[in-house]
Amino acid sequence: MSSVDESINRSRLSLPEFAALLGVPLTEQVTEVFSFFDVVGDGYIDFTAFVVGLTFISKNASLEDAAKL
């Protein structure tokens, strides 16, 4: 099992795992997106934070959509 698979199973991702899961290099922009998702500020994001973060950056999402999550 890869480290990405293990991260998904524990439902928390670190910054390097986040970049690997997305298949992108670890850049300043990826770090900024990760930081936006890391609402607790502990260096990890969970599935809920990831989905809520995606909702907020989606052009078609509203605050009502995010509240439903």
Sequence and secondary structure as in RCSB ss.txt:
>XXXX:A:sequence
MSSVDESINRSRLSLPEFAALLGVPLTEQVTEVFSFFDVVGDGYIDFTAFVVGLTFISKNASLEDAAKL
>XXXX:A:secstr
  HHHHHHHHTEEEHHHHHHHHT    HHHHHHHHHH SS SSEEEHHHHHHHHHHHSTT  HHHHHH 
